[in-house]
Amino acid sequence: MIPLDVFGSESVAADLLQQVRWRNGVTCLRCRSDLTVRNGSYGHFQRYLCKDCDRTFNDKTGTIFAHSKIALRRWLFSIYAFLRFNTSLRQLQCEIEVTHKTIHRRIERFARALDAPSLDLVGPVEIDEVYVSAGKKGRERDQESRSRGLSTRGRGTYDGDKPPDGDKPPVFILADRGTGQRYVIPAKAADESTIRLLLAVGQEESLTVFTDGFRAYEPLEEDDAFTREYVVHGDGEYADDEIHVNTCESHASLTRRWLSPHRGISKDKLTQYLRAFQLRRELYRKPGRDALKHAIQATL
Ligand SMILES: [Zn+2]
């Protein structure tokens, strides 16, 4: 259920922020003391005074929502529509009657505040990379994953080590079959050290990793920390029982769909849009109000 009350009233929106922000009690932003008292208000927002250091602050101080000229309820609606409905920012501009530039700045501010997903791999783990167009508009199609885009048929002629061109940064997709978690992580390069970094989770037992035939995964075979199994697409051998990266591939297509209303985002903003995608998945099945609270909490 969409939390319409929050989007319709600034004081309800302020109450929601207050609940999430101080869920563990009000503490002073300067000295962390919990000896605080209510001290008037700042618009719709509660103000507080720290009895230890005399500082005053309000519910928005120190959050991304501070010093904002746009009403909190509008900002929360934008975040909600962006995450839940994959709404383009141009469309949002029409819905809440603020300029496109303002919406852009708010949404990107929100997305920048999100943390990188922390990987907690149990395994077996599927890993695959895709190259998504960043900074390109129009009908130009995203390239399929490198393994099909660049490889020629047959072993030995595999040409998968070519670096992608500059507008298509590699994005790694990990699907942990042990936990059901999916991760979408942009990287600077699709090379061995990046792959090791992604899979380095310090587990005690060897981590089973399913990949395709890309050469950058080969060193995993020499390493006792991993058991690598792979499928070679070029050989027409797509899924050998459990050895496949199909989950990654379907998640990659969801990722593309997520990015598609935001065509024209630059390469350096890809990370924040993908973090928002990760968050979208976390709150996918939550009721509206809980989803919104979760989204606010993710920025604190
Ligand atoms: Zn204080």
Boltz pocket constraint, residues with backbone or C-beta under 6 A from the ligand:
constraints:
  - pocket:
      binder: B
      contacts: [[A, 28], [A, 29], [A, 30], [A, 31], [A, 32], [A, 33], [A, 50], [A, 51], [A, 52], [A, 53], [A, 54], [A, 55]]
      max_distance: 6.0
